Amino acid sequence: MALGPRLDLRQSQSLVMTPQLQQAIKLLALSNLEVEAFIAEEIEKNPLLEAGGGEAGERDEAPGADEVFDGDGFDGDGIRSDGFDEDGPTADRLVEAGDALADAPLDVDYTAETFHHDSAADSPRGMDGSLGMDGVAGGGVDEGRGLDDYATATLSLHDHLTAQAGELLDGFELAIAARIIDLIDEAGYFEGQTFEIAQALDVPLFHVERVLGVIQTLDPTGVGARSLAECIALQAKEADRYDPAMAKLIDNLDLLARGAIPQLRRLCGVDEEDMADMIRELRDYDPKPGLRFGGEPPAPVTPDIFVRRTGGGWAIELNAATLPRLIVNRAYYAELSGGPQDKGSKAWLGECLASANWLVKALDQRARTIVKVAREIVKQQEAFFLHGVEHLRPLTLKAVADAIGMHESTISRVTSNKYLMCERGLHELKYFFTSGVAAADGGDAVSAEAVKSQIAKLIAAEGDDILSDDKLVELLKDKGFDLARRTVAKYREAIGLGSSVQRRRQRAMKAA
């Protein structure tokens, strides 16, 4: 066969990840609040996009969603005329199509009465915008906070210490203080080395030690300590309770952690009553004094989906309060395209329209997909919603993907960073996907979360008879859970419960 250059023609099919397809995939993994921020950025870049309502026939919208299914399944016709019917395209189909150029409005009846509502919350069914979930714990509502709380929270520990150091120190000592404060962690502990600071600033070591001593007198008491014992000692000195017995107790905190009370009494030279008083005093001290100046308070988790039981089954609704309506302003597009414009301006305007159309469709399909996945989760875990965590079933992403005809990666993106609010509280969608534990009687497997709940209940009710892991294995087997001892220990540690030895020591310390 001769070697040489030649031309060949080949036909092949491939899915090209265009920017629009990447955007659709990215939207699936975003929470409602992140989508809101994303939409705000797109509105700034695209003059054809708006947030809010508009005139019928001139604008496309990406509506919210709600869906209802009865005890045997969901309604095949969907819930609202602008809702998400069973035959609507999914996110997988959107990615496969990848057509962002077609100027085709969503198939929505803009004159329908329901279109003038933001969500099912405004419908005659009496929902209050959160499917009646306002009274459920964990709803993300930040109530009961006053202005003083916010003022304190916005003041960081470093700012608080710097302001105090500026009143007590000046000159090179203030520079040393600034370096020391920079090395204090959020809990209030000094994590640096005084000799390293002395070398870096070329100052005598005793000056650094002196400045550190000044910082250790600042508010909050105990800040600047290099260890837990020093932190407690600073607070004991401030309370004028740092006597020889207390000093000995603080120097032997490891014995206290092990519950060696008789040995501590001998070291401190006190009787049982004095030892009990000293331990009570220790409990009043703050082991992490800096955390009261933690900066901005953590943002409350906002639910993306509401689930509520109704007379006919379950109502599922996206949180419309965190999902603004997006509009393509076709009247403005017609006005711009009708005026004089060069070739470059016309191409730019066409790109804006294509991008706006795609984003609206992508948001609409995102909402459809989320509701469809949430619907299947509720269907699979209905026993949990009815009876609680002990009835949570093992569930995998693949099981949901197969049930609704989507790819497993799509389910993974949909369930990331999204929270569901129901009568059982606020849960991340990932919470409903748990591994299974074999039943002792050979029946259906149970969820690992259900086992953890049982372990927590048994330990909470153990009383004076502390349950060992072996005893927990026996009790769980009586309840139908076939578990090995190491598995029980793993689940116990996962829910933050100590071993039987640790719990026995804690109980002895409380009784002291």
Secondary structure as UniProt FT lines:
FT   HELIX           19..29
FT   HELIX           32..45
FT   TURN            47..48
FT   STRAND          49..51
FT   TURN            56..58
FT   STRAND          59..61
FT   STRAND          66..70
FT   TURN            71..72
FT   STRAND          73..74
FT   TURN            76..77
FT   TURN            81..82
FT   TURN            86..87
FT   HELIX           91..97
FT   TURN            110..111
FT   HELIX           113..116
FT   HELIX           120..122
FT   TURN            124..125
FT   TURN            131..132
FT   TURN            134..135
FT   TURN            137..138
FT   HELIX           147..153
FT   HELIX           157..168
FT   HELIX           171..182
FT   TURN            186..187
FT   STRAND          189..190
FT   HELIX           194..201
FT   HELIX           205..215
FT   TURN            216..217
FT   TURN            221..224
FT   HELIX           228..238
FT   TURN            239..240
FT   HELIX           244..251
FT   HELIX           253..257
FT   TURN            258..259
FT   HELIX           261..268
FT   HELIX           272..284
FT   HELIX           289..293
FT   STRAND          305..310
FT   TURN            311..312
FT   STRAND          313..318
FT   HELIX           320..322
FT   STRAND          326..329
FT   HELIX           330..338
FT   HELIX           343..380
FT   HELIX           382..387
FT   HELIX           389..391
FT   HELIX           397..404
FT   HELIX           408..414
FT   TURN            415..417
FT   STRAND          419..422
FT   TURN            423..424
FT   STRAND          425..428
FT   HELIX           429..432
FT   STRAND          436..437
FT   TURN            440..441
FT   STRAND          446..447
FT   HELIX           448..460
FT   TURN            463..464
FT   HELIX           469..478
FT   TURN            479..480
FT   HELIX           485..494
FT   TURN            495..496
FT   HELIX           500..511
//
